[in-house]
Amino acid sequence: MLVHRTNCNVRNICFYYHYSNYSDISNNFGGYKYHSFCFSSSLCSSSLQAHHAAQIGAEGIAVIAPSFFKPSSADVLKKFLQEVSSSAPTLPFYYYHIPAVTGVNVLARDVLEDIETLIPSFRGVKFSACDLMDFGQCISYSAPHWSVLYGVDEQLLASLAFGANGAVGSTYNYVGSHVNKLITAFEKGDLVQARNIQFKIQELISFAKKLGFDVGVNKQLMSEVSGLRLGPPRLPLMLCPPANAVSIAQKYHSLFPEP
Ligand SMILES: CC(=O)N[C@@H]([C@@H](O)[C@H](O)[C@H](O)CO)[C@@H](O)CC(=O)C(=O)O
């Protein structure tokens, strides 16, 4: 789920994950147009997905680095991204930087260098990594028509201080309304309130991590918190023991009680 700041160019989002466990909930969030996130290990499948996204009216695409045969440098990764973008040249293009998942540890800032000469449709980055120096350098290099979105939910506040234009994160599927309050507090200069919300989110995530938190568990939490029946995650993601999901949901409710 995406939360955004007022100056963010990205407005609507829903997940379209090739591999994953979210795609079957997209209809439940009717009204959102979606960005297509290409999660693939090959050029061929990423390009096909980009083309498909363009055909079915996606508003943009975000592409991760290939993770089976990994690019050896930022320049090689840029050539890969350029090739994928050429399958959907008119769609706004976002580089999805998530090294912990792809295993591709190039600096995002190096990927951005002169990227619009290769990808004229380039519109920003989803930055899902803890390296705030690299993030800051992406912000400082970014063009006004780009969006630099942050994806480590437990340290969003730090990214706002660097100038993040918005955020995309798995936990925002259930803490999103609180995160919007965090962003509003930050924008008003109320750091006490912003930190208070961020610390609660950190407490929730660290509690959940001790019980085996992953994207599959996240989906269970979405079900628990929303009351929507979202079904199980897809392999290789697994359901966590139901008692753990209930316990994390209880923690959520204790940290964020209904008014
Ligand atoms: C590595 C990872 O899964 N990062 C998440 C975060 O939302 C993460 O779950 C959260 O910060 C808790 O650590 C997102 O940035 C990425 C994500 O949800 C996804 O692409 O499925």
The ligand as an SDF file (V2000), in Angstrom:
LIG
                    3D

 21 20  0  0  0  0  0  0  0  0999 V2000
   12.0550   -6.3640    2.4470 C   0  0  0  0  0  0  0  0  0  0  0  0
   10.5790   -6.0540    2.5220 C   0  0  0  0  0  0  0  0  0  0  0  0
    9.7600   -6.9400    2.5050 O   0  0  0  0  0  0  0  0  0  0  0  0
   10.2680   -4.7740    2.6030 N   0  0  0  0  0  0  0  0  0  0  0  0
    8.8920   -4.3140    2.6570 C   0  0  0  0  0  0  0  0  0  0  0  0
    8.6600   -3.5020    3.9070 C   0  0  0  0  0  0  0  0  0  0  0  0
    7.3460   -3.0140    3.9030 O   0  0  0  0  0  0  0  0  0  0  0  0
    8.9130   -4.3800    5.1380 C   0  0  0  0  0  0  0  0  0  0  0  0
    8.0320   -5.4940    5.1020 O   0  0  0  0  0  0  0  0  0  0  0  0
    8.6590   -3.5880    6.3930 C   0  0  0  0  0  0  0  0  0  0  0  0
    9.4920   -2.4540    6.4150 O   0  0  0  0  0  0  0  0  0  0  0  0
    8.9340   -4.4550    7.6360 C   0  0  0  0  0  0  0  0  0  0  0  0
   10.3040   -4.7550    7.7480 O   0  0  0  0  0  0  0  0  0  0  0  0
    8.5770   -3.4710    1.4560 C   0  0  0  0  0  0  0  0  0  0  0  0
    9.5040   -2.4550    1.2780 O   0  0  0  0  0  0  0  0  0  0  0  0
    8.5870   -4.3350    0.2370 C   0  0  0  0  0  0  0  0  0  0  0  0
    7.3560   -5.1260    0.0720 C   0  0  0  0  0  0  0  0  0  0  0  0
    6.4730   -5.0900    0.8720 O   0  0  0  0  0  0  0  0  0  0  0  0
    7.1870   -5.9660   -1.0990 C   0  0  0  0  0  0  0  0  0  0  0  0
    7.6870   -5.5880   -2.1520 O   0  0  0  0  0  0  0  0  0  0  0  0
    6.5000   -6.9910   -0.9950 O   0  0  0  0  0  0  0  0  0  0  0  0
  1  2  1  0
  2  3  2  0
  2  4  1  0
  4  5  1  0
  5  6  1  0
  5 14  1  0
  6  7  1  0
  6  8  1  0
  8  9  1  0
  8 10  1  0
 10 11  1  0
 10 12  1  0
 12 13  1  0
 14 15  1  0
 14 16  1  0
 16 17  1  0
 17 18  2  0
 17 19  1  0
 19 20  2  0
 19 21  1  0
M  END
$$$$
